[in-house]
Amino acid sequence: MSIGTGIVLFVIGAILAFAVNVQVSWIDLHLVGYILMGAGVIVFLIGIVLLVRKRSTVATTRTVDSAGREQVTQQRSESDPGVY
């Protein structure tokens, strides 16, 4: 979702910066366009980083047998949220 949001922000910013030739006295639309383009790039990069990052979990199981001995088992798993 953040990748799409970044692209949308960038496109809207590019339209404001390069395609709109309207002069408004109280705001500079070209500057707003450049700001939106920068924000779009940042949001896009954050989305890529979150997509690539791996998550790891550790599940710990403790079992006690009839003699009172305890056995600890740890199982590590890494999941990649970008692969479906």
C-alpha angles and dihedrals in degrees: 000000000000091000090057091045090052091051092048092050091049093049094048089048092050091050091051094044100044112015106039115080098180119129114215117183098213100046137031105229093192091058091047088051093052091047091051091048091052092047090049092054091049093048090046092052092047089052091052091049092050091048094051098043117103126222123214130196132190120209115196121199123188121194129181119201126209092270091059096252115144123216120195119200123187122195119192122199132179121204125195109213091198095063117076 
